Every structure is written in structure tokens, then in C-alpha cells.
Amino acid sequence: MAEVIRVTPTQDGTYTVYRGTFALISGLTRLQAERYEASLSRQRRHGLLAAGT
């Protein structure tokens, strides 16, 4: 099963990006966190497509 990538807010008003239970990066604005999450999703899709050929 693939690990879920998610963005969660912190108490100081910043956001953290997680893959499964591991924090990948923290201290981001919401826009930065969402862009980072999207780039990880694109990389994962690209890797899966390349592996399938």
C-alpha cells in the first residue's frame, strides 16, 4: 500500500508535509506546503509510469 502524503497545520500557523508517519518538511506557508505536496505526487506518478513501461 502506498504511503499517504498529507499537509497538516501546526500551532504556530505554519504547515508540515508528511509521508506516512514521517515529517518531510515543516515551517511552510499553506501555499508552499500544497505545492510541495503536488510536486511529490507528480514525482510519484512519473515514477510509476516509468516503472510500468
N, C-alpha and C positions, 0 to 999 in steps of 0.2 A: 504494500500500500504506500502511496506517495505521501510525503510529509506535507502538511498544510503550511502555507505561507500566510501570515496574518500580521496586521498592523494594530497595535493597541496604544491607547493614550496613557500617559503617566501622570502622576500627581503634580508635576511641575509644568504641565502644559505642553510637553513635547511628546513625541511618538517613538515607539520602538517597533522594529520589524523582527518577527520571529519565524524560524523554520522549524516546525515541530515544537520541541520544548527549548530550543536554543535561540538566544537573542543574537541576531546578526549585527544589528546596528541600532543605536539609540541616540536621543537628543535631536531628533529631526523635527522639522515642521510637518504638518499633515501632508502638504503637497509633496515635500521631499520623500516622505515615507511611502506615499502612494506611488510615486514614480519609481522608487527603488523596488517596491513590490512588483510593479508591472515589468520592470526590466528582468527580474528573476523569473517571472512567468514566461516571458519571451525566450529567455535562455533555456528554460526547461523544455518548452515546446520545440525549439530549434534542435536541441539535443535529442529529443525523442524522434523527431522527423529524420534526423541524420542517422540515427541508430536503426531506423526501420528500412533504410534503403540498402 
